[in-house]
């Protein structure tokens, strides 16, 4: 249950970080290229559509995977995608560069898989008599993740660079990945 809570912290904040900071980054980069915000968003809209489209198509396959393997194993796979996607933002030259699309697709898959894995894990592990409370607490950890990583991410975006919120989220997910592997080996359930 603790792993699902830590996963919810990452998964819910992932969606906000991806939605908020990618848009700001695209507008910022567009201004450096002489594009007004509307033109930058029009160009970045294609990247977002492809990123979300791939996640949409992959969702049922990952749902099937979650149902057919140990839920901690599914969480490990989701964390591997999320870690790779978020950390790869540190090498992105521009969110408006279509050559960077594979990195954005991995990012989209990782955030989508992480949300599903966290919910699948808490749904399996929550005791029947306390399921409502346990699932609600999972949502509370997600809200905390949104608040904390939005605050830290905003400050890092301004002081370090537009890639920084993603890298800090990826670093958290790497730590979570190591913990999930430890749980899978030593406490497989």
Order of alpha helices (4+ residues) and beta strands (2+ residues): alpha-alpha-alpha-alpha-alpha-alpha
